[in-house]
Amino acid sequence: MDYRNAFAISAAGMDLERQRVDVATLNLANANTVQAPNGRGYQPMRVEERSLGVLPGQFADMLRAHGAGTNAAGATVTIEPLDGAPRQAYDPGHPYADEHGFVRYAPVDTASEMMTMMSAIRSYEANVAALNTSRQMAVKALEIGG
């Protein structure tokens, strides 16, 4: 049995979850970024993973697709901006306040971003556990065959 496939799949999962944590952290860091009067400002992002639609019986095809811009799990991963209305706060003394005294902030939902981060961390930990189990199985196989 080739354990490199199991290692590659766990590594792809860890890479995806690391990207999700990075993007959520970036969104949280820019949550209080003020948008300029022309409406331009920080746009929150989201990591999107799209399955190639490979059937479970075609596992080898998913692994072959790894070299074609997909991860080892057979999915493409992109980072896309989210559309959303800016968050407004009343602060008439702020330099970027509009004529009504409202300041426009980036449309970042901090609770959602924190949940995304927690979920990604737990998924990352699950991938590490799967990787460690595969490693232990490979070591035992070498001990038995040695």
TIPA-137031 format. One record per atom (N, C-alpha, C, O, CB): residue in one letter; x, y, z. Coordinates in steps of 0.2 Angstrom, whole numbers, padded with zeros to 4 digits, always signed. Each point is the difference from the previous one (the first is absolute). Last residue first. Glycine has a CB too. Layout:
residues N
AXYZ;...
end
This chain:
residues 146
G+0049-0030+0042;G+0007+0000+0001;G+0003-0006+0003;G+0006+0000+0001;G-0007+0012+0000;G-0023-0007-0005;G+0004-0003-0006;G+0007+0000+0001;G+0004-0003-0004;G-0013+0007-0003;I-0005+0005+0024;I-0002-0007-0001;I+0004-0003-0006;I+0002-0006+0001;I-0014+0009+0003;E+0016+0020+0001;E+0002-0005+0006;E-0002-0007-0001;E+0004-0004+0001;E-0005+0014+0007;L-0006+0007-0023;L+0007-0001-0001;L+0003-0005+0005;L+0004-0004-0001;L-0003+0015-0004;A-0024-0005+0007;A+0001-0004-0006;A+0008-0001-0001;A+0002-0006-0002;A-0013+0010-0003;K+0005+0011+0022;K-0002-0007+0002;K+0001-0005-0006;K+0003-0005+0001;K-0011+0010+0007;V+0011+0018-0013;V+0005-0002+0004;V-0001-0007+0003;V+0005-0004-0001;V-0003+0015+0005;A-0019-0001-0017;A+0006-0001-0004;A+0006-0003+0004;A+0003-0004-0002;A-0007+0013-0006;M-0015-0002+0020;M-0002-0006-0004;M+0006-0002-0004;M+0002-0006-0001;M-0014+0009+0001;Q+0013+0018+0011;Q+0001-0006+0005;Q-0001-0007-0004;Q+0003-0005+0002;Q-0007+0013+0008;R+0000+0012-0022;R+0007-0001+0001;R+0001-0006+0005;R+0005-0004-0001;R-0003+0017+0000;S-0024-0006-0003;S+0003-0003-0006;S+0008-0002+0001;S+0002-0005-0002;S-0011+0011-0005;T-0003+0006+0024;T-0002-0007-0001;T+0003-0004-0006;T+0002-0005+0001;T-0013+0009+0005;N+0015+0019-0003;N+0004-0004+0005;N-0002-0007+0000;N+0004-0004+0001;N-0003+0014+0006;L-0013+0005-0021;L+0007-0001-0003;L+0004-0004+0005;L+0004-0004-0002;L-0005+0015-0004;A-0021-0005+0012;A+0000-0005-0005;A+0007-0001-0003;A+0002-0006-0001;A-0014+0009-0002;A+0009+0013+0020;A-0001-0006+0003;A+0000-0006-0006;A+0003-0005+0001;A-0009+0011+0008;V+0008+0016-0016;V+0006-0001+0003;V-0001-0007+0003;V+0005-0005+0000;V-0002+0017+0003;N-0022-0003-0012;N+0005-0002-0005;N+0006-0002+0003;N+0003-0005-0003;N-0008+0013-0005;A-0010+0001+0023;A-0003-0007-0003;A+0005-0002-0005;A+0001-0006-0001;A-0013+0009+0004;E+0016+0019+0005;E+0002-0005+0005;E-0003-0007-0002;E+0004-0005+0001;E-0004+0013+0008;Y-0007+0009-0023;Y+0008+0000+0000;Y+0002-0006+0005;Y+0004-0004-0002;Y-0003+0016-0002;S-0023-0005+0005;S+0001-0004-0006;S+0007-0002-0001;S+0002-0005-0002;S-0012+0010-0003;R+0004+0010+0022;R-0002-0007+0002;R+0001-0004-0006;R+0003-0006+0001;R-0011+0010+0007;I+0013+0018-0011;I+0005-0002+0004;I-0002-0007+0002;I+0004-0005+0000;I-0002+0016+0005;A-0017+0000-0018;A+0006-0001-0004;A+0005-0003+0005;A+0003-0005-0002;A-0006+0014-0006;S-0017-0001+0018;S-0001-0006-0004;S+0006-0002-0004;S+0001-0006-0001;S-0013+0009+0000;M+0013+0017+0013;M+0000-0006+0004;M-0001-0006-0003;M+0003-0006+0001;M-0008+0013+0007;M+0005+0013-0021;M+0006-0002+0003;M+0000-0006+0004;M+0004-0004+0000;M-0001+0016-0001;T-0023-0004-0007;T+0004-0003-0005;T+0007-0002+0002;T+0002-0005-0002;T-0009+0012-0006;M-0007+0005+0023;M-0002-0007-0001;M+0003-0003-0006;M+0002-0006+0001;M-0013+0009+0004;M+0016+0019-0001;M+0002-0004+0006;M-0002-0007-0001;M+0004-0004+0002;M-0004+0015+0005;E-0008+0004-0023;E+0007-0001-0001;E+0003-0004+0006;E+0004-0004-0001;E-0003+0015-0006;S-0023-0004+0009;S+0000-0005-0005;S+0008-0002-0002;S+0001-0006-0001;S-0012+0011-0004;A+0006+0013+0020;A-0002-0007+0003;A+0000-0005-0005;A+0003-0006+0002;A-0011+0012+0006;T+0013+0016-0015;T+0005-0003+0005;T-0002-0006+0003;T+0004-0005+0000;T+0000+0016+0002;D-0010+0001-0026;D-0004-0003+0006;D+0005-0003+0005;D+0002-0006-0002;D-0012+0005-0005;V+0013+0021-0012;V+0003-0006+0002;V-0004-0002+0006;V-0001+0004+0005;V+0012-0001-0008;P-0010+0016-0016;P-0005-0004+0002;P+0002-0007+0003;P-0001-0005-0003;P-0006+0011-0006;A+0019+0020+0011;A+0000-0006-0004;A-0006-0005+0002;A-0001-0001+0006;A+0014+0002-0008;Y-0017+0024+0007;Y+0005-0004+0002;Y+0000-0006-0005;Y-0006-0002-0003;Y+0006+0006+0015;R-0009+0023-0010;R-0001-0006-0003;R+0006-0005+0001;R+0006+0002-0001;R-0013+0003-0008;V-0006+0017+0022;V+0006-0002-0003;V-0001-0007-0002;V-0003-0004+0003;V+0010+0011+0005;F-0024+0016-0004;F+0002-0008+0001;F+0006-0001-0003;F+0002+0003-0006;F-0014-0005+0005;G+0000+0024+0002;G+0004-0002+0006;G+0002-0007+0001;G+0002-0002+0005;G-0008+0011+0000;H-0006+0004-0024;H-0004-0002+0006;H+0003-0002+0006;H-0003-0002+0005;H-0005-0002-0014;E+0020+0009-0011;E-0004+0006+0002;E-0005-0001+0005;E-0002+0005+0003;E+0004-0001-0015;D+0019-0021+0012;D-0004+0003-0005;D-0004+0006+0002;D+0001+0002+0006;D-0001-0013-0012;A+0024+0002+0016;A-0007+0000+0001;A-0003+0003-0006;A+0002+0005-0003;A-0001-0005+0016;Y+0023-0003-0007;Y-0003-0003-0006;Y-0008-0001+0001;Y-0003-0004-0004;Y+0014-0002+0002;P+0003+0016+0019;P+0002+0004-0007;P-0003-0004-0006;P-0001+0004-0005;P+0011-0001+0011;H-0022-0002+0019;H+0005-0004-0003;H+0002+0003-0007;H-0005+0003-0003;H+0001-0013+0009;G-0013+0017+0010;G+0006+0003+0001;G+0006-0004-0004;G+0005+0003+0000;G-0009+0002+0011;P-0020-0012-0009;P+0001+0006-0004;P+0007+0003+0000;P+0001+0004-0004;P-0013-0003+0006;D+0001-0026+0002;D+0006+0004+0003;D+0001+0006-0004;D+0005+0001-0005;D+0001-0012+0009;Y-0021-0013-0005;Y-0001+0007+0001;Y+0006+0003+0004;Y+0000-0001+0006;Y-0013+0000-0006;A+0012-0021-0016;A+0000+0002+0007;A+0000+0007+0000;A+0003+0004-0004;A+0004-0014+0007;Q-0010-0013-0021;Q+0000+0007+0001;Q+0000+0002+0007;Q-0004-0004+0004;Q-0002+0006-0015;R+0014-0022-0008;R-0003+0001+0007;R+0000+0007+0001;R+0006+0003-0001;R-0002-0014+0005;P-0006+0001-0029;P+0005+0002+0005;P-0004+0001+0007;P-0006+0001+0000;P+0013+0004-0009;A-0014-0023-0010;A-0001+0007+0002;A+0004+0002+0005;A+0001-0004+0005;A-0013+0003-0008;G+0019-0019-0014;G-0005+0001+0006;G+0000+0008+0001;G+0004+0003-0002;G-0001-0014+0007;D+0010-0012-0019;D-0004+0006-0001;D-0004+0001+0006;D-0002-0004+0003;D+0002+0003-0015;L+0024-0012+0009;L-0007+0000+0002;L-0003+0006-0002;L+0003+0006+0002;L-0001-0015+0007;P+0021-0004-0020;P-0003+0006+0004;P-0007-0001+0001;P-0004-0003-0004;P+0012+0011+0000;E+0010-0029+0000;E-0005+0005-0003;E-0002+0005+0005;E-0001-0001+0005;E-0003-0008-0013;I+0023-0012+0003;I-0002+0005+0005;I-0004+0005-0004;I+0003+0003-0004;I+0007-0005+0012;T-0006-0026-0012;T+0001+0007-0002;T-0002+0005+0006;T-0004-0002+0004;T+0002-0001-0017;V+0007-0025+0005;V-0001+0005+0005;V+0002+0007-0002;V+0005+0001-0003;V-0002-0010+0011;T-0011-0018-0018;T+0003+0007-0001;T-0001+0004+0006;T-0006+0001+0002;T+0005-0002-0015;A+0002-0027+0013;A-0004+0006+0000;A+0004+0006-0002;A+0006+0001+0002;A-0014-0006+0007;G+0014-0019-0004;G-0003+0001-0006;G-0005+0006+0000;G-0006-0001-0003;G+0007-0011+0002;A+0016+0004+0018;A-0007-0003+0001;A-0005+0001-0006;A-0005-0001+0000;A+0007+0004+0012;A+0021+0005-0011;A+0000-0007+0000;A-0007-0003+0001;A-0001-0006-0002;A+0013+0007+0006;N-0011+0023-0015;N+0003-0003+0006;N+0000-0007-0001;N-0004-0003-0004;N+0001+0013+0011;T+0003+0005-0029;T-0004-0001+0006;T+0004-0003+0005;T+0006-0001+0000;T-0015-0002-0008;G+0017+0009-0014;G-0003+0006+0003;G-0004-0001+0006;G-0004+0004+0002;G+0005+0001-0013;A+0010-0023-0001;A-0004+0004-0005;A-0003+0006+0003;A-0006+0002-0001;A+0004-0012-0006;G+0014-0009+0018;G+0005+0004-0004;G-0004+0005-0005;G+0004+0004-0003;G+0004-0014+0004;H-0021-0006+0012;H+0004+0004+0005;H+0005+0005-0004;H+0001+0006+0002;H-0002-0015+0007;A-0014-0009-0018;A-0001+0007-0001;A+0004+0005+0004;A-0001+0006-0001;A-0011-0010-0002;R+0013-0020+0006;R+0003+0002-0006;R-0001+0008-0002;R+0004+0003-0003;R-0005-0015-0001;L-0010+0002+0022;L+0007+0001+0002;L+0004+0002-0006;L+0005+0004+0000;L-0006-0013+0008;M-0022+0004-0011;M+0001+0006+0005;M+0007+0001+0001;M+0003+0006+0000;M-0014-0007+0005;D+0005-0018-0016;D+0000+0006-0005;D+0001+0006+0004;D+0002+0005-0002;D-0010-0011-0005;A+0007-0014+0019;A+0006+0000-0004;A+0000+0006-0004;A+0005+0004-0001;A-0003-0016+0001;F-0022+0006+0011;F+0005+0003+0004;F+0007+0001-0003;F+0003+0005+0001;F-0009-0010+0008;Q-0018-0002-0016;Q+0005+0003-0004;Q+0005+0003+0004;Q+0003+0005-0002;Q-0011-0004-0008;G-0013-0010+0018;G+0004-0006-0003;G+0006+0002-0004;G+0004-0004-0002;G-0015-0002+0002;P-0005+0022+0010;P+0005-0003+0005;P+0004-0006-0003;P+0005-0001+0003;P-0014+0004+0006;L+0002+0018-0025;L-0004-0005+0004;L+0005-0004+0005;L+0006-0001-0002;L-0014+0000-0008;V+0011+0027+0001;V+0002-0007-0002;V-0003-0005+0005;V-0001+0001+0006;V+0012+0003-0010;G-0012+0021+0001;G-0005-0004-0001;G+0002-0007-0002;G-0004-0004-0003;G-0002+0014-0001;L+0019+0009+0012;L+0000-0001-0007;L-0006-0005-0002;L-0001-0001-0006;L+0013+0003+0006;S-0011+0017+0020;S+0001-0007-0001;S+0000-0001-0008;S-0004+0003-0003;S-0001-0007+0014;R+0011+0027+0004;R-0005-0003-0005;R+0002-0008-0002;R+0006-0001-0002;R-0009+0013-0002;E+0007+0010+0023;E+0002-0006-0002;E-0005-0004-0004;E-0006+0000+0002;E+0013-0001+0008;E+0000+0027+0000;E-0005-0004-0003;E+0004-0006-0002;E+0005+0000-0004;E-0013+0010+0000;V+0011+0011+0022;V+0003-0005-0003;V-0005-0005-0003;V-0004-0002+0004;V+0014+0003+0003;R-0012+0027-0002;R-0002-0007+0002;R+0004-0005-0004;R+0001+0001-0006;R-0013+0003+0010;M+0012+0025+0003;M+0001-0006-0004;M-0002-0006+0003;M-0001-0001+0006;M+0011+0007-0011;P-0015+0023+0007;P+0002-0007+0003;P+0000-0005-0005;P-0003+0000-0006;P-0002+0004+0016;Q+0011+0022-0014;Q-0005-0005-0002;Q+0002-0007+0003;Q+0005-0002-0001;Q-0008+0008-0010;Y+0010+0022+0015;Y+0002-0007+0000;Y-0007-0004-0001;Y-0005+0001+0002;Y+0014+0001+0006;G-0010+0021-0020;G+0003-0002+0007;G+0002-0007+0000;G-0001-0004-0005;G-0005+0013+0011;R-0008+0013-0020;R+0005-0005-0001;R+0003-0002+0007;R+0001+0005+0004;R+0001-0001-0016;G-0019+0014+0007;G-0002-0007+0001;G+0005-0006+0000;G-0002-0005+0001;G-0009+0010-0005;N+0013+0020+0004;N-0002-0002-0007;N-0002-0007+0000;N-0002-0003-0005;N+0010+0010+0000;P+0001+0004+0025;P-0007+0003-0002;P-0002-0003-0007;P-0006+0000-0001;P+0009+0010+0008;A+0012-0026+0007;A+0001+0006-0002;A-0007+0003-0002;A-0004-0004-0002;A+0016+0002-0002;Q-0009-0017+0023;Q-0001+0001-0007;Q+0001+0007-0002;Q-0003+0005+0003;Q-0004-0015-0004;V+0017-0003+0023;V-0005+0005-0003;V+0000+0000-0007;V+0006+0000-0003;V-0004+0007+0013;T+0004-0027+0008;T+0003+0004-0005;T-0005+0005-0003;T-0006-0003-0002;T+0014-0006-0001;N-0009-0010+0020;N-0001+0007+0002;N+0003+0005-0005;N+0001+0006+0002;N-0002-0009+0010;A+0003-0021-0015;A-0007+0001+0002;A-0002+0008+0001;A-0005+0002-0001;A+0005-0014+0006;N+0021-0001-0011;N-0002+0006-0004;N-0007+0001+0002;N-0004+0004-0004;N+0012-0006-0005;A+0003-0016+0019;A+0005+0005+0001;A-0003+0007-0004;A+0002+0005+0002;A+0008-0013-0001;L-0022-0013-0003;L+0000+0003+0007;L+0004+0006+0001;L-0001+0005+0003;L-0002-0016+0001;N+0005-0001-0025;N-0006+0004+0001;N-0001+0003+0007;N-0003+0006+0000;N-0002-0014-0009;L+0024-0005+0005;L+0000+0006-0003;L-0006+0004+0000;L+0000+0006+0001;L+0008-0012-0009;T-0008-0015+0018;T+0004+0004+0004;T+0001+0007-0004;T-0001+0005+0003;T+0007-0015+0002;A-0017-0007-0016;A-0004+0002+0005;A+0003+0005+0005;A-0002+0005+0002;A-0004-0016-0002;V+0018+0001-0018;V-0005+0004-0002;V-0004+0003+0005;V-0002+0006+0000;V+0002-0012-0011;D+0016-0011+0017;D+0003+0006-0002;D-0005+0006-0003;D+0001+0006+0002;D+0009-0013-0005;V-0018-0015+0009;V+0002+0004+0006;V+0003+0007-0002;V-0001+0005+0003;V+0003-0016+0004;R-0007-0004-0024;R-0006+0002+0003;R+0001+0005+0006;R-0003+0005+0001;R-0003-0015-0005;Q+0024-0002-0006;Q-0002+0006-0004;Q-0006+0003+0003;Q-0001+0006+0000;Q+0006-0011-0011;R+0003-0015+0020;R+0004+0006+0002;R-0002+0006-0004;R+0000+0006+0003;R+0009-0014-0001;E-0021-0012-0006;E-0002+0003+0006;E+0005+0006+0002;E-0002+0005+0003;E-0003-0016+0000;L+0010-0001-0023;L-0006+0004-0001;L-0002+0003+0007;L-0002+0006+0000;L-0002-0014-0009;D+0023-0006+0009;D+0001+0006-0003;D-0006+0004-0001;D+0000+0007+0001;D+0009-0012-0007;M-0011-0016+0016;M+0004+0005+0004;M+0001+0007-0003;M-0001+0005+0003;M+0006-0015+0003;G-0014-0008-0019;G-0005+0002+0005;G+0003+0005+0005;G-0003+0005+0001;G-0003-0015-0002;A+0021+0000-0014;A-0005+0004-0004;A-0005+0003+0005;A-0002+0006-0001;A+0004-0012-0010;A+0012-0010+0019;A+0004+0006-0001;A-0004+0005-0004;A+0000+0006+0002;A+0010-0012-0002;S-0019-0016+0003;S+0000+0004+0007;S+0004+0007-0001;S-0002+0005+0003;S+0002-0016+0003;I+0000-0003-0025;I-0007+0002+0002;I+0000+0004+0006;I-0003+0005+0001;I-0001-0015-0007;A+0025+0000+0000;A-0002+0006-0004;A-0007+0002+0001;A-0001+0006+0000;A+0009-0010-0008;F-0001-0015+0020;F+0004+0006+0002;F-0002+0006-0004;F-0001+0005+0003;F+0011-0013+0001;A-0018-0013-0011;A-0004+0002+0006;A+0004+0007+0003;A-0004+0004+0003;A+0001-0016-0001;N+0013+0002-0021;N-0007+0003-0001;N-0003+0002+0006;N-0003+0006+0000;N+0002-0014-0010;R+0021-0003+0012;R+0001+0007-0002;R-0007+0003-0002;R+0000+0006+0001;R+0012-0009-0005;Y-0008-0020+0011;Y-0002+0004+0005;Y+0001+0008-0002;Y-0003+0004+0003;Y+0005-0013+0005;D-0005-0016-0021;D+0003+0006-0001;D-0003+0005+0005;D-0005+0003-0001;D+0008-0005-0011;M-0002-0026+0012;M-0004+0006+0000;M+0004+0006+0000;M+0006+0000+0004;M-0015-0006+0002;
end
